[in-house]
Amino acid sequence: MAHLKQQFKDALRSVEPGDDKVNAPEAHQLVRQALEADSKLLEYGVSPVLIGSYKRSVSIKRVKDVDVFVRLPDLPSDVTSKDILDRFFTVLHKEFGSDDEGHRRTKRQDRSLQVSFPEYDLYVDAVPARPHLGGQTWEIPQKGDENKWVQTNPEALTALSSEMNAAHGGYYVPTVKLLRQTRRALLRSGAKPGGFFIEMATHQAFKSGLVSGNDDAEYYVSALEEVAKIINNFVVYGIGVTDPTVLGQSISIRATEDELETARLRFADAAASAREALNEEDEGNAALAFRKLLGKNGDDETVFEMPPGFNEDGTKRASAISAGARTVPAGTRTFG
């Protein structure tokens, strides 16, 4: 079997965010400070916290957006989601204004305010949240209806991710990264379903107990097979992907029927290809398959490298030493 352990480790390094690890927290902090300085939001008990794939350590190169969950524990019940989104826009537009080309850096979205940071090439999404009944979870503006709220619990998801990673010896987070990268390679840029859907499908697959392995390759292939089944069940039978933080709730996504069908077919093919690659005796052929599945990272660099001794087309390199040769090429190392 071709486990290609070093190549998988290198692949994970290839998709790891680089400068974004510094830029993302800095951008988050600037938005947080602006919101915490507003007198009206202070009355509402404003308490922002970083959430999202970056916070859960499952983001891949490059990080394009950072999510700030703005908890408002004292928000009056008569303040609508439209009211609070309006307030957020006023505060953030005043603070960040326009970019060098005159475009507003603060953009109104369905349930958040997006602030652009051109110098970092990323965005910060500030999502207002009020306590749900009972105070154990939160509510955020509902997409498509600025006067309604929908229950959520993103902070719990961060904890659940850490717990799942610990339960699987540190393999859960790397596997999510590899599955997110596979989605990027299989689907065109900007296509749905997005990375969050794949992450939640991966969490569901792990929680089912059907994902296992002894190294990155085995976990990747096992998870890819189960995620392909979950996508198939979602598209063909309408079986939702569970929201692990809210009992009885499934996650919602925006994707057309064509996009979902494309994802279903490509993930099914990818799962079969990955299993064949893992069982392959020839490391060159296996590496070619994994290379295709993982594609290129956000810097347009090939994620999965060929193992030593193999050409880019998967063939073995010709040895510089032939059997029976009287001399061998000189080495480059010196010893003293």
HUWO-V935379 format. One record per residue. N is the residue number from 1. RES is the residue in one small letter. PSI is psi in degrees with one decimal (none if undefined). Layout:
n,res,psi
N,RES,PSI
N,RES,PSI
This chain:
n,res,psi
1,m,144.6
2,a,95.9
3,h,-26.0
4,l,53.6
5,k,-44.6
6,q,-37.6
7,q,-36.5
8,f,-38.9
9,k,-41.9
10,d,-36.1
11,a,-41.2
12,l,-36.8
13,r,-34.2
14,s,-32.3
15,v,-2.3
16,e,132.9
17,p,140.4
18,g,-102.9
19,d,-20.0
20,d,-26.5
21,k,-24.2
22,v,-43.1
23,n,-40.6
24,a,-49.3
25,p,-35.7
26,e,-46.0
27,a,-41.3
28,h,-43.3
29,q,-37.6
30,l,-42.1
31,v,-42.6
32,r,-45.8
33,q,-38.5
34,a,-42.8
35,l,-39.5
36,e,-15.5
37,a,-8.6
38,d,129.9
39,s,-40.8
40,k,-43.2
41,l,-30.3
42,l,-37.1
43,e,-31.0
44,y,4.1
45,g,31.7
46,v,130.1
47,s,85.5
48,p,149.6
49,v,143.8
50,l,132.9
51,i,-168.1
52,g,-177.7
53,s,-32.9
54,y,-45.1
55,k,-36.6
56,r,1.4
57,s,26.2
58,v,9.5
59,s,155.7
60,i,159.4
61,k,128.6
62,r,154.5
63,v,115.6
64,k,-22.9
65,d,148.5
66,v,134.2
67,d,127.2
68,v,117.8
69,f,109.8
70,v,96.3
71,r,132.1
72,l,76.3
73,p,-22.5
74,d,21.2
75,l,123.5
76,p,147.2
77,s,-23.0
78,d,0.5
79,v,115.0
80,t,166.4
81,s,-33.8
82,k,-42.6
83,d,-46.7
84,i,-34.0
85,l,-37.9
86,d,-43.0
87,r,-43.5
88,f,-42.8
89,f,-44.1
90,t,-46.4
91,v,-48.4
92,l,-36.3
93,h,-37.8
94,k,-39.0
95,e,-43.2
96,f,-16.5
97,g,-133.0
98,s,161.1
99,d,-175.6
100,d,-19.9
101,e,6.4
102,g,6.5
103,h,138.0
104,r,132.2
105,r,-19.9
106,t,124.0
107,k,131.8
108,r,131.1
109,q,178.8
110,d,-43.8
111,r,13.2
112,s,173.9
113,l,129.6
114,q,125.3
115,v,125.8
116,s,145.2
117,f,84.7
118,p,-33.7
119,e,-21.7
120,y,-9.1
121,d,46.3
122,l,171.4
123,y,154.3
124,v,125.4
125,d,117.0
126,a,115.8
127,v,115.4
128,p,145.9
129,a,139.5
130,r,158.9
131,p,139.2
132,h,165.7
133,l,127.7
134,g,-22.5
135,g,6.2
136,q,-24.6
137,t,-174.5
138,w,168.5
139,e,139.9
140,i,160.5
141,p,138.4
142,q,134.5
143,k,133.2
144,g,-6.5
145,d,101.1
146,e,-3.7
147,n,7.0
148,k,162.3
149,w,154.8
150,v,141.1
151,q,141.6
152,t,169.7
153,n,64.9
154,p,-29.8
155,e,-35.7
156,a,-32.9
157,l,-36.3
158,t,-44.1
159,a,-41.6
160,l,-37.8
161,s,-43.3
162,s,-40.9
163,e,-41.7
164,m,-37.9
165,n,-42.2
166,a,-38.3
167,a,-21.9
168,h,31.2
169,g,28.7
170,g,11.0
171,y,-15.5
172,y,-53.4
173,v,-48.0
174,p,-36.6
175,t,-40.7
176,v,-43.0
177,k,-44.7
178,l,-37.4
179,l,-38.0
180,r,-41.4
181,q,-36.7
182,t,-42.7
183,r,-42.4
184,r,-39.2
185,a,-34.0
186,l,-32.6
187,l,150.6
188,r,158.7
189,s,129.5
190,g,-3.2
191,a,153.2
192,k,158.8
193,p,154.8
194,g,-173.2
195,g,-31.7
196,f,-40.1
197,f,-44.4
198,i,-39.1
199,e,-44.4
200,m,-35.3
201,a,-37.6
202,t,-41.8
203,h,-42.5
204,q,-39.8
205,a,-44.3
206,f,-42.8
207,k,-26.7
208,s,-17.2
209,g,4.9
210,l,-2.8
211,v,128.2
212,s,174.8
213,g,176.4
214,n,-5.7
215,d,179.4
216,d,-40.2
217,a,-47.2
218,e,-41.6
219,y,-41.6
220,y,-49.2
221,v,-43.7
222,s,-45.7
223,a,-40.0
224,l,-39.7
225,e,-44.2
226,e,-37.8
227,v,-38.2
228,a,-39.6
229,k,-41.3
230,i,-41.8
231,i,-42.2
232,n,-44.6
233,n,-33.7
234,f,-45.2
235,v,-44.4
236,v,-41.5
237,y,-3.0
238,g,23.1
239,i,115.1
240,g,158.3
241,v,123.6
242,t,138.2
243,d,108.1
244,p,-6.8
245,t,-14.0
246,v,115.6
247,l,128.0
248,g,9.7
249,q,143.2
250,s,155.8
251,i,154.8
252,s,145.2
253,i,160.2
254,r,110.9
255,a,142.9
256,t,165.9
257,e,-39.6
258,d,-41.5
259,e,-42.1
260,l,-41.0
261,e,-38.7
262,t,-44.6
263,a,-41.6
264,r,-49.4
265,l,-42.2
266,r,-35.4
267,f,-33.9
268,a,-45.5
269,d,-39.8
270,a,-40.9
271,a,-43.4
272,a,-41.5
273,s,-40.1
274,a,-41.3
275,r,-42.4
276,e,-40.1
277,a,-41.9
278,l,-35.4
279,n,-6.5
280,e,136.1
281,e,-32.2
282,d,115.2
283,e,-31.6
284,g,-46.6
285,n,-40.1
286,a,-45.1
287,a,-38.7
288,l,-41.3
289,a,-46.5
290,f,-34.6
291,r,-43.2
292,k,-39.5
293,l,-34.3
294,l,-13.9
295,g,-137.6
296,k,150.6
297,n,-174.3
298,g,-11.8
299,d,14.3
300,d,33.5
301,e,140.3
302,t,129.5
303,v,-44.2
304,f,116.6
305,e,156.9
306,m,146.2
307,p,160.0
308,p,139.8
309,g,3.0
310,f,142.1
311,n,171.5
312,e,-22.0
313,d,6.2
314,g,-5.7
315,t,155.4
316,k,143.3
317,r,143.6
318,a,135.4
319,s,141.5
320,a,-9.5
321,i,123.1
322,s,152.5
323,a,131.9
324,g,1.9
325,a,140.1
326,r,-22.7
327,t,157.0
328,v,152.2
329,p,145.4
330,a,145.8
331,g,174.4
332,t,-8.3
333,r,148.4
334,t,147.5
335,f,135.9
336,g,none
